[in-house]
Amino acid sequence: MNPNSLYTRRQFLEQNALGVGSIALACMLRNDGLLATPPAVPRMAQSFDLKPKIPGTRGRARAMISLFMHGGPSHVDLFDPKPELSRRSGGDYSGEITFSFVDRASKKLFGSPWQFRQHGASGTAVSELLPHFAGIVDDVCLIRSMHTDINGHEPSIWSMNTGRAQPGRPALGSWVTYALGNPSRDLPAYVVLTDPGGHPVDGARNWSNGWMPPLFQGTVVRSREPRILNLDAPPFLQGELQRQNLQFLEKINREHLARHPGESDLEARIASYELAAHMQLAAKEALDLSGESEATQKLYGLDDPITKEYGTRCLLARRLIERGVRFVQLFVNGQIWDNHENIRKGLADCCRKTDRPSAALVMDLKARGLLDTTIVHWGGEIGRLPVTENHGAAEKAGRDHNGQGFSTWLAGGGIRGGTVYGATDEFGHKAVENRVSPNDYHATLLHLFGFDHSELAFHYNGQPQHLTDGKPSRVIHEIMG
């Protein structure tokens, strides 16, 4: 070209469009800290994607919904009746206790203020606080012998959610996504549904990918509309122009990746950009409840202001699983189950918010033929002590933390319904029979998904890492159907 000739903007773009696109992509990757690894830096031998993967063995489960109840639901008031505790209520407990709040502690035994009754063909005893859970006891396995042996919230949450009592490791949802991939091209593999009251304690670390590529991090769906921001392009970019732009971006992304093979973080970032494009239509449809029948909405409690919000999220979880999402996790705000005082009101409020929607989720999945392949988990990170905190006036009575024994329940995906597994002592303080650790829980889940917990590994810092962290872990075959 003659250096003295005019060079229009259109001519520049026509001849350099690919270069401009690469510069734009490089800027985005630099801002995210994801530029290609320099040659002198050792690279991981692994390459990652979200293509659906076949497990090592024929697993029953294909997806999971975790209803995580931060704060420590009181098992002795909900799932684990203790007649001896009630009989000796007000007397002194003779055993050793580790208190989290010594200044408010007492050793006065505190029998549950609520009655327990047997339900279902299994005859499982359930508190009057959970009338809807009582209706699904024949579909669930109630584990009464969970333990972390840690009283603090965060270390116990990390144990239950990541396999080790320290931060920085991938969450359970990340492991499941890494192991099985994503059957949906249009929706995230791992979705987090947060509470409008705010994030749970420890915030985004609950759904962190840890040292895995960001491809395996949980995608947060907002608690209020719009549930996902910026799904729609500006009006002047919509339609055919947007389609062409996305095709062009995909082309230059793939060419850039071809020049940097084996860069897992780059692969993850490109996959995220492509997923965002696919979600523009699929996510709107998945999150739209207007097509659900009145009967279904009533089942989840959308007709009641107390249950409407949590019921909406449970219904969204079903819709996401139905459309191929692999792992959905629901959180409550803060730690509402942390009933250190006034447990009579606080615990009842928690149950009114969550009981009906949680039971509805199991019933709805079962009615649609999805429960056979979908694991539903309900539980927190600790339980509560059998003694009174703030002992004195009845309206002030509460319970301190207890990581030595607590309850959780599972349904679907190969779990044997109508089963009660394990036991705590006569006061509900410590797990004493068929004790279940977080690592046992994780080993069992992975088995249901078709994986051996000791073989499913992610190589990090030159070492194979496992969800069960190499600790003694056992698959609990007794709770499987």
C-alpha positions as CSV (number, residue, x, y, z in Angstrom):
1,M,0.0,0.0,0.0
2,N,1.2,3.5,-0.8
3,P,2.3,5.1,2.5
4,N,0.9,8.4,1.4
5,S,-2.6,6.9,0.6
6,L,-5.5,7.2,3.0
7,Y,-6.1,4.2,5.2
8,T,-9.7,4.2,6.3
9,R,-11.0,2.6,9.6
10,R,-13.0,0.1,7.6
11,Q,-9.9,-1.0,5.7
12,F,-8.0,-1.3,8.9
13,L,-10.7,-3.5,10.5
14,E,-11.1,-5.7,7.4
15,Q,-7.3,-6.4,7.3
16,N,-6.7,-6.7,11.1
17,A,-9.9,-8.0,12.6
18,L,-8.3,-11.2,13.8
19,G,-5.4,-9.3,15.4
20,V,-7.8,-6.9,17.2
21,G,-9.8,-9.8,18.5
22,S,-6.7,-11.5,19.8
23,I,-5.7,-8.3,21.5
24,A,-9.1,-8.0,23.2
25,L,-9.0,-11.7,24.3
26,A,-5.4,-11.2,25.6
27,C,-6.6,-8.1,27.6
28,M,-9.4,-10.1,29.2
29,L,-7.1,-13.0,30.0
30,R,-4.5,-10.7,31.5
31,N,-7.1,-9.0,33.7
32,D,-8.2,-12.5,34.9
33,G,-4.6,-13.6,35.4
34,L,-5.0,-16.3,32.8
35,L,-2.4,-15.6,30.1
36,A,-0.5,-18.6,28.7
37,T,2.1,-20.1,31.1
38,P,5.6,-19.0,30.2
39,P,7.8,-21.8,28.8
40,A,10.0,-21.9,31.9
41,V,7.0,-22.6,34.2
42,P,6.1,-26.4,34.5
43,R,2.7,-27.2,33.1
44,M,0.2,-29.6,34.4
45,A,-0.1,-32.8,32.3
46,Q,-3.9,-32.7,32.7
47,S,-6.3,-31.1,30.3
48,F,-9.8,-30.3,31.4
49,D,-13.2,-29.8,29.9
50,L,-16.9,-30.3,30.9
51,K,-17.7,-33.0,28.4
52,P,-19.8,-35.7,30.0
53,K,-17.6,-38.5,31.4
54,I,-18.3,-42.2,32.0
55,P,-17.6,-43.3,35.6
56,G,-15.3,-46.2,36.4
57,T,-18.2,-48.3,37.5
58,R,-21.9,-48.2,36.9
59,G,-23.1,-45.6,39.4
60,R,-26.8,-45.1,40.3
61,A,-26.6,-41.3,40.7
62,R,-26.3,-38.8,37.9
63,A,-26.9,-35.6,39.8
64,M,-27.1,-34.1,43.3
65,I,-29.0,-31.4,45.2
66,S,-27.5,-30.4,48.5
67,L,-29.8,-28.5,50.9
68,F,-27.0,-27.2,53.2
69,M,-28.3,-25.9,56.6
70,H,-25.6,-23.7,58.0
71,G,-25.4,-23.3,61.7
72,G,-26.0,-26.7,63.1
73,P,-29.6,-27.9,63.2
74,S,-30.4,-29.4,66.7
75,H,-30.6,-33.1,66.0
76,V,-32.0,-33.9,69.5
77,D,-35.0,-31.6,68.7
78,L,-35.6,-32.8,65.1
79,F,-34.3,-36.2,64.2
80,D,-32.9,-38.0,67.2
81,P,-35.4,-38.6,70.1
82,K,-33.8,-39.1,73.5
83,P,-36.2,-40.3,76.2
84,E,-33.4,-40.4,78.8
85,L,-32.6,-36.8,78.1
86,S,-36.2,-35.8,78.6
87,R,-36.5,-37.9,81.7
88,R,-33.4,-36.3,83.3
89,S,-34.0,-32.8,82.0
90,G,-32.9,-30.2,84.5
91,G,-30.3,-32.5,86.1
92,D,-26.6,-32.3,85.8
93,Y,-24.8,-34.0,82.9
94,S,-21.9,-36.1,84.3
95,G,-19.9,-36.5,81.0
96,E,-17.2,-34.3,79.6
97,I,-18.3,-31.4,77.4
98,T,-16.4,-29.1,75.1
99,F,-18.1,-25.7,75.1
100,S,-17.7,-23.1,72.4
101,F,-19.0,-20.3,74.7
102,V,-17.9,-21.1,78.3
103,D,-19.3,-17.9,79.7
104,R,-22.8,-19.0,78.8
105,A,-22.4,-22.7,79.5
106,S,-24.1,-25.0,81.9
107,K,-24.2,-28.7,82.4
108,K,-28.0,-28.8,83.0
109,L,-29.6,-31.3,80.7
110,F,-32.2,-29.9,78.4
111,G,-34.9,-32.3,77.2
112,S,-36.5,-31.4,73.9
113,P,-39.6,-29.2,74.2
114,W,-41.2,-31.0,71.2
115,Q,-42.8,-34.3,70.9
116,F,-41.6,-37.1,68.6
117,R,-43.8,-39.6,66.8
118,Q,-43.3,-42.5,64.5
119,H,-44.2,-42.2,60.9
120,G,-44.3,-44.2,57.7
121,A,-44.0,-47.9,57.2
122,S,-40.5,-47.6,58.6
123,G,-41.8,-46.2,61.8
124,T,-39.1,-43.5,61.9
125,A,-39.5,-41.1,64.8
126,V,-39.6,-37.5,63.8
127,S,-40.2,-34.3,65.7
128,E,-43.5,-32.4,65.5
129,L,-41.5,-29.5,64.1
130,L,-41.1,-31.5,60.8
131,P,-44.6,-32.6,59.7
132,H,-43.7,-32.6,56.0
133,F,-40.4,-34.5,56.5
134,A,-42.5,-37.0,58.4
135,G,-44.4,-37.7,55.1
136,I,-41.2,-38.7,53.2
137,V,-39.4,-40.8,55.8
138,D,-39.9,-43.9,53.7
139,D,-37.9,-42.3,50.9
140,V,-34.9,-41.2,52.9
141,C,-32.1,-42.5,54.9
142,L,-31.7,-40.7,58.2
143,I,-28.1,-40.8,59.5
144,R,-28.0,-40.2,63.2
145,S,-24.2,-40.7,63.7
146,M,-22.5,-37.9,61.7
147,H,-19.5,-36.4,63.5
148,T,-16.7,-34.0,62.6
149,D,-15.2,-33.9,66.2
150,I,-14.9,-30.1,65.7
151,N,-17.2,-27.6,67.3
152,G,-16.4,-24.6,65.2
153,H,-18.6,-23.7,62.2
154,E,-16.0,-23.0,59.5
155,P,-13.7,-26.0,60.1
156,S,-16.7,-28.3,60.2
157,I,-18.2,-26.7,57.1
158,W,-14.9,-27.2,55.3
159,S,-14.8,-30.9,56.5
160,M,-18.4,-31.5,55.2
161,N,-17.9,-29.6,52.0
162,T,-14.3,-30.2,51.0
163,G,-13.0,-33.2,52.9
164,R,-10.5,-31.4,55.2
165,A,-10.9,-28.9,58.1
166,Q,-9.1,-26.1,56.3
167,P,-9.9,-23.6,53.6
168,G,-8.8,-23.5,50.0
169,R,-9.8,-26.9,48.7
170,P,-12.4,-27.6,46.0
171,A,-16.0,-28.0,47.2
172,L,-17.9,-31.2,46.8
173,G,-19.8,-29.8,43.7
174,S,-16.5,-29.1,42.1
175,W,-15.4,-32.7,42.5
176,V,-18.6,-34.1,41.2
177,T,-18.4,-31.7,38.2
178,Y,-14.7,-32.6,37.6
179,A,-15.5,-36.3,37.8
180,L,-18.6,-36.4,35.6
181,G,-18.6,-33.3,33.4
182,N,-21.6,-31.5,32.3
183,P,-24.4,-33.1,30.2
184,S,-25.8,-29.7,29.4
185,R,-24.2,-27.5,26.8
186,D,-26.4,-24.6,27.7
187,L,-26.3,-24.4,31.5
188,P,-23.6,-24.5,34.2
189,A,-22.6,-27.9,35.6
190,Y,-22.6,-26.6,39.2
191,V,-25.2,-24.0,40.3
192,V,-25.5,-22.3,43.7
193,L,-28.8,-20.8,44.8
194,T,-28.2,-18.3,47.6
195,D,-30.5,-16.8,50.1
196,P,-31.9,-13.2,49.7
197,G,-30.9,-12.6,53.3
198,G,-27.3,-12.8,52.3
199,H,-24.5,-15.3,51.7
200,P,-23.9,-18.2,54.2
201,V,-21.1,-17.9,56.7
202,D,-17.7,-18.2,54.9
203,G,-19.3,-16.8,51.8
204,A,-18.1,-17.8,48.3
205,R,-15.6,-20.3,49.7
206,N,-18.5,-22.7,50.1
207,W,-18.6,-23.2,46.4
208,S,-15.0,-22.5,45.5
209,N,-13.0,-24.6,43.0
210,G,-10.0,-24.4,45.2
211,W,-6.9,-25.4,43.2
212,M,-9.0,-26.8,40.4
213,P,-9.4,-24.6,37.3
214,P,-12.2,-22.0,37.5
215,L,-14.2,-24.2,35.1
216,F,-15.3,-26.2,38.2
217,Q,-16.4,-23.3,40.5
218,G,-20.1,-23.0,41.4
219,T,-22.1,-20.5,39.3
220,V,-24.2,-18.3,41.6
221,V,-27.8,-17.7,40.6
222,R,-29.1,-14.6,42.4
223,S,-31.9,-14.9,44.9
224,R,-33.9,-12.2,43.2
225,E,-34.8,-11.2,39.7
226,P,-33.0,-10.9,37.5
227,R,-31.4,-14.1,38.8
228,I,-28.5,-13.9,36.3
229,L,-27.4,-10.4,35.3
230,N,-26.6,-9.3,31.7
231,L,-28.2,-12.3,30.0
232,D,-29.5,-10.1,27.2
233,A,-27.2,-8.2,24.8
234,P,-28.0,-4.5,24.2
235,P,-30.9,-4.0,21.8
236,F,-28.6,-2.8,19.0
237,L,-26.5,-6.0,19.2
238,Q,-29.3,-8.5,19.4
239,G,-30.2,-10.9,16.6
240,E,-28.0,-11.8,13.6
241,L,-25.3,-9.3,14.6
242,Q,-24.9,-10.9,18.0
243,R,-24.8,-14.4,16.4
244,Q,-22.0,-13.3,14.1
245,N,-20.0,-11.7,16.9
246,L,-20.2,-14.8,19.0
247,Q,-19.1,-17.0,16.1
248,F,-16.2,-14.7,15.4
249,L,-15.2,-14.6,19.1
250,E,-15.3,-18.4,19.3
251,K,-13.1,-18.7,16.2
252,I,-10.4,-16.4,17.5
253,N,-10.6,-18.1,21.0
254,R,-10.0,-21.5,19.4
255,E,-7.1,-20.3,17.3
256,H,-5.5,-18.7,20.4
257,L,-6.0,-22.0,22.3
258,A,-4.4,-24.0,19.5
259,R,-1.2,-21.9,19.9
260,H,-1.1,-22.7,23.6
261,P,-2.1,-26.4,24.0
262,G,-2.4,-27.8,27.5
263,E,-3.3,-24.5,29.2
264,S,-6.1,-25.7,31.4
265,D,-7.0,-22.2,32.8
266,L,-7.2,-20.9,29.2
267,E,-9.4,-23.8,28.2
268,A,-11.6,-23.1,31.3
269,R,-11.9,-19.4,30.5
270,I,-12.9,-20.0,26.9
271,A,-15.4,-22.6,27.9
272,S,-16.9,-20.0,30.4
273,Y,-17.3,-17.4,27.6
274,E,-19.0,-20.0,25.4
275,L,-21.3,-21.2,28.1
276,A,-22.3,-17.6,28.8
277,A,-23.5,-17.3,25.2
278,H,-25.5,-20.5,25.4
279,M,-27.1,-19.5,28.7
280,Q,-28.8,-16.4,27.2
281,L,-31.8,-18.6,26.1
282,A,-31.5,-21.7,28.2
283,A,-31.1,-20.0,31.6
284,K,-34.1,-17.8,31.1
285,E,-36.3,-20.8,30.3
286,A,-34.9,-22.9,33.2
287,L,-35.5,-20.1,35.8
288,D,-39.0,-19.2,34.6
289,L,-41.6,-20.8,36.9
290,S,-44.6,-19.4,35.1
291,G,-45.2,-22.7,33.3
292,E,-45.3,-24.8,36.5
293,S,-48.8,-26.0,37.5
294,E,-50.7,-24.4,40.4
295,A,-50.5,-27.8,42.1
296,T,-46.7,-27.9,41.8
297,Q,-46.3,-24.4,43.1
298,K,-48.6,-25.2,46.0
299,L,-46.6,-28.4,46.8
300,Y,-43.5,-26.3,47.3
301,G,-45.2,-23.7,49.4
302,L,-45.2,-20.9,46.9
303,D,-48.7,-19.9,48.2
304,D,-47.3,-19.2,51.7
305,P,-45.1,-16.1,52.4
306,I,-43.1,-18.2,55.0
307,T,-42.1,-20.9,52.5
308,K,-42.4,-19.1,49.2
309,E,-38.7,-18.0,48.9
310,Y,-37.1,-21.3,49.9
311,G,-39.8,-23.2,48.0
312,T,-39.0,-21.2,44.9
313,R,-35.3,-22.2,45.1
314,C,-36.1,-25.9,45.7
315,L,-38.4,-25.8,42.6
316,L,-35.6,-24.1,40.6
317,A,-33.2,-26.8,41.7
318,R,-35.6,-29.5,40.3
319,R,-35.9,-27.6,37.0
320,L,-32.1,-27.2,36.7
321,I,-31.5,-30.9,37.4
322,E,-34.2,-31.8,34.9
323,R,-32.3,-29.8,32.3
324,G,-29.0,-31.5,32.9
325,V,-27.3,-29.5,35.6
326,R,-25.1,-31.9,37.6
327,F,-24.9,-30.4,41.1
328,V,-27.2,-27.8,42.7
329,Q,-26.6,-26.4,46.2
330,L,-28.9,-24.3,48.3
331,F,-27.7,-22.2,51.2
332,V,-29.5,-20.3,53.9
333,N,-28.3,-16.9,55.0
334,G,-25.7,-16.7,57.6
335,Q,-26.3,-19.6,60.0
336,I,-29.9,-19.4,61.0
337,W,-29.8,-22.8,62.7
338,D,-27.2,-21.6,65.2
339,N,-29.7,-21.5,68.1
340,H,-27.6,-20.4,71.1
341,E,-30.6,-18.8,72.7
342,N,-34.4,-18.8,72.4
343,I,-34.3,-22.1,70.6
344,R,-38.0,-22.5,71.0
345,K,-38.7,-19.7,68.6
346,G,-35.5,-19.8,66.5
347,L,-35.6,-23.5,65.6
348,A,-39.3,-23.4,64.9
349,D,-38.8,-20.5,62.5
350,C,-36.1,-22.4,60.6
351,C,-38.3,-25.5,60.2
352,R,-41.3,-23.4,59.0
353,K,-39.1,-21.9,56.3
354,T,-37.5,-25.1,55.0
355,D,-39.5,-28.2,55.9
356,R,-42.3,-28.0,53.4
357,P,-40.1,-27.1,50.4
358,S,-37.5,-29.8,51.3
359,A,-40.1,-32.5,51.4
360,A,-41.7,-31.3,48.3
361,L,-38.5,-31.5,46.4
362,V,-38.2,-35.2,47.2
363,M,-41.8,-35.9,46.3
364,D,-41.6,-34.0,43.1
365,L,-38.4,-35.7,42.0
366,K,-40.0,-39.1,42.8
367,A,-43.1,-38.3,40.8
368,R,-41.1,-37.3,37.8
369,G,-38.9,-40.3,37.9
370,L,-35.8,-38.3,38.7
371,L,-35.2,-39.4,42.3
372,D,-33.7,-42.7,41.2
373,T,-30.7,-40.9,39.7
374,T,-30.7,-37.7,41.9
375,I,-29.2,-37.6,45.4
376,V,-30.9,-35.2,47.7
377,H,-28.9,-34.2,50.8
378,W,-30.2,-32.2,53.8
379,G,-27.9,-31.3,56.7
380,G,-25.6,-28.9,58.4
381,E,-22.0,-29.0,59.7
382,I,-22.6,-29.7,63.4
383,G,-25.4,-30.5,65.9
384,R,-26.3,-29.1,69.3
385,L,-25.4,-30.1,72.8
386,P,-27.9,-31.9,75.2
387,V,-27.3,-29.2,77.9
388,T,-28.7,-25.7,78.2
389,E,-27.0,-22.6,77.1
390,N,-28.1,-19.4,78.8
391,H,-29.7,-21.5,81.5
392,G,-32.4,-19.7,83.4
393,A,-35.5,-18.2,81.9
394,A,-37.2,-20.7,79.5
395,E,-37.4,-18.1,76.7
396,K,-33.6,-17.7,76.7
397,A,-32.7,-21.3,76.6
398,G,-30.5,-22.5,73.7
399,R,-27.9,-25.1,72.8
400,D,-24.2,-24.7,72.1
401,H,-22.3,-26.4,69.2
402,N,-21.8,-30.1,69.1
403,G,-19.5,-31.7,66.5
404,Q,-19.3,-35.0,68.3
405,G,-22.7,-36.3,67.0
406,F,-25.5,-35.0,64.8
407,S,-28.0,-36.0,62.1
408,T,-28.3,-35.6,58.3
409,W,-30.5,-37.3,55.7
410,L,-30.1,-38.5,52.1
411,A,-32.6,-39.6,49.5
412,G,-32.5,-40.9,46.0
413,G,-29.6,-41.9,43.7
414,G,-29.2,-45.4,45.1
415,I,-30.0,-44.5,48.8
416,R,-32.2,-47.0,50.6
417,G,-35.3,-45.3,51.7
418,G,-37.0,-45.9,55.1
419,T,-33.6,-46.4,56.8
420,V,-32.2,-45.1,60.0
421,Y,-28.4,-45.6,60.3
422,G,-26.2,-45.1,63.3
423,A,-26.9,-43.7,66.8
424,T,-25.7,-41.2,69.3
425,D,-25.5,-42.0,73.1
426,E,-28.5,-41.8,75.4
427,F,-28.2,-38.0,75.6
428,G,-27.5,-37.3,71.9
429,H,-24.0,-36.0,72.7
430,K,-21.7,-38.3,70.8
431,A,-22.0,-40.7,67.9
432,V,-21.4,-44.2,69.3
433,E,-22.8,-46.6,66.7
434,N,-21.9,-46.8,63.0
435,R,-20.1,-43.5,63.2
436,V,-20.0,-41.6,59.9
437,S,-17.3,-39.0,59.2
438,P,-17.3,-36.4,56.5
439,N,-14.8,-38.6,54.6
440,D,-17.2,-41.6,54.9
441,Y,-20.0,-39.4,53.6
442,H,-17.9,-38.3,50.6
443,A,-16.6,-41.9,49.8
444,T,-20.2,-43.1,49.8
445,L,-21.4,-40.3,47.5
446,L,-18.6,-40.9,45.0
447,H,-19.4,-44.6,45.0
448,L,-23.0,-43.8,44.2
449,F,-21.7,-41.7,41.3
450,G,-19.6,-44.7,40.1
451,F,-16.2,-43.7,41.4
452,D,-13.7,-45.1,43.9
453,H,-12.8,-42.3,46.3
454,S,-9.2,-43.6,46.5
455,E,-8.7,-43.5,42.7
456,L,-10.5,-40.3,41.7
457,A,-7.6,-37.8,41.8
458,F,-6.7,-34.3,40.7
459,H,-3.0,-33.7,40.3
460,Y,-1.9,-30.5,42.0
461,N,1.7,-29.5,42.9
462,G,2.9,-32.7,41.5
463,Q,0.8,-34.8,43.9
464,P,-2.5,-36.6,43.5
465,Q,-5.2,-35.0,45.5
466,H,-8.4,-36.7,46.7
467,L,-11.8,-35.5,48.0
468,T,-11.3,-37.9,51.0
469,D,-7.7,-36.6,51.4
470,G,-6.1,-40.0,51.8
471,K,-7.8,-40.4,55.2
472,P,-9.4,-43.6,56.4
473,S,-12.8,-43.6,54.6
474,R,-15.4,-46.2,54.1
475,V,-18.3,-46.6,51.7
476,I,-21.4,-47.2,53.7
477,H,-23.0,-49.9,51.7
478,E,-25.7,-50.5,54.4
479,I,-27.6,-47.3,53.4
480,M,-27.8,-48.3,49.7
481,G,-30.7,-49.8,48.0
